[in-house]
């Protein structure tokens, strides 16, 4: 667990992530991180949750429409 202090950055507020947290997230300067609300609080991740939803939808139809997807890929 990390304790982060909220600081003023220009007209906004921000936090600085410790080196260990950045390594666990596998992010570097300029990368995006995503904050999503969950029933237990907030979740910080380097993976785009919308992309994961799209991939899950693709996995559901990929075997059923395999030939159509193969033709579209040409």
Residue pairs with C-beta under 8 A, 6 or more apart in sequence:
2 17
2 18
2 20
2 21
4 15
4 16
4 17
5 15
5 16
6 13
6 14
6 15
7 13
7 14
7 15
7 16
8 14
17 25
22 28
25 33
25 44
25 45
25 46
26 46
27 33
27 46
31 46
32 46
32 48
33 44
33 45
33 46
34 44
34 45
34 46
34 47
34 48
34 49
35 42
35 43
35 44
36 42
36 43
36 45
36 49
37 43
62 69
